[in-house]
Amino acid sequence: MEKRDAQGLCSEPAKGVCIVVKTACLIAFLISIYILYFGKGAHASLHGCGGETNCNEVIASRWAVLAGLPVAIYGAMGYGSVLLLFALEGTAMVRKYRVQLWSMITVMSLMGVGFITWLTLVQWLILEHFCPYCLSAHAFGAIAFLLLVWKSPAWKIVPRSSWRLSAPAVVGIAAMISVHVLTVPDTTLAESLYDLELQAAGTSAYNNGSVQLGKKKESRLISLLDGNITFDLYKMPVLGSREAPYVVLELFDYNCPACRRVYDKMEEFKRIHKGQVVVVPLPVPMESDCNPAIKRTHVLFKGSCEYARLAMAVCAVDSDFFPELHDWMMEGKYPPELQEVRTRALETLDEGALKKAETGEDVQKWMADGLNIYNFINGKSLPKLIAGDSVISSSGLAEKKMYRGLREALGIVDPRE
């Protein structure tokens, strides 16, 4: 058996560097596990992640997923793999195995530095928000990886090491970034009625709310998803004319970034089609205070119930004023403060009438309708646009795909063509 002649990083006199690398890697690994566990799902929340940091804009963003899996998984796997390779390196007595292990560690470290740089740039340039947890994991990971690249014995024991180690690392990081860019999820997805897994209506608000059969004076019965959703348009909040020939039902949350982007796109869609499309906006607050499906409220959605209740109350009191208030509330990246919304509403409406409406039957029905329809179509994300027999999910970024899906669902053409 060959002697152990390829000295490792944990041999004297570099033992201190080894301890720093292992410690930094372990901390980065634990932070990644924490993000993965407590930041899982659209409604999860990390402790202290809010306020000025807005880190949930990062962990709840489309860029927090790589090839269908949370980016935190890749971080945990990367840091864990380095720790595992370190353990194996300490037991490898044969030189060729030590060379292979250090080659793997060095290539992984180079890729780690590259991908950490990429993720930091995504937060800075694309999301324009930073996640302290993510940056902490990046910082400790960068310390570990940079020390490994600097002190790696592979540079001395691998023939033509500059090329043989750097080339696969460059290819690997280029592949990861390419996959990340090309597989960013939720651009636009249009599901037909036959693709949907509809839930049973049961004994929920479907039987008691405004979404039900029956005609009265000034009524217009709208049927969507092949009759699975039916409502009187004159009993619903609307954006546009109730006489418009084409109806789109929108499920949204005032705090949802994608919903706010889609709202702007829908307003443009309505302008393009010159008043031929009316939107029925039903709130689906992603907050546990009024949504029993939410077990833990994501900090991004705190206040969603009150925003929805207040907006629907405005609609109940003055349906003509509602579109103006709704448009104002949907301006920009974030909704106005709740007190600002109330103040704006009271500039037009009577305070007593508004307070009464907030606990009134119409508001309760509309909020129940939104939640029940979302559950009925087995919704997993917001917003949802229901048109004809299709449900369209969109992040609001792929405008052309969203418009194409809407036109196909409504059976209309682009009037500009």
Helices and strands as residue ranges (DSSP letters): H 15-38, H 56-59, G 62-64, E 65-66, E 69-70, H 71-89, H 95-121, I 122-127, H 132-151, H 154-157, H 161-182, E 188-192, G 193-195, E 221-224, E 229-232, G 233-235, E 246-252, H 257-272, E 277-283, G 299-301, H 304-317, H 322-329, H 338-346, H 351-358, H 361-376, E 384-387, E 390-394, H 399-410
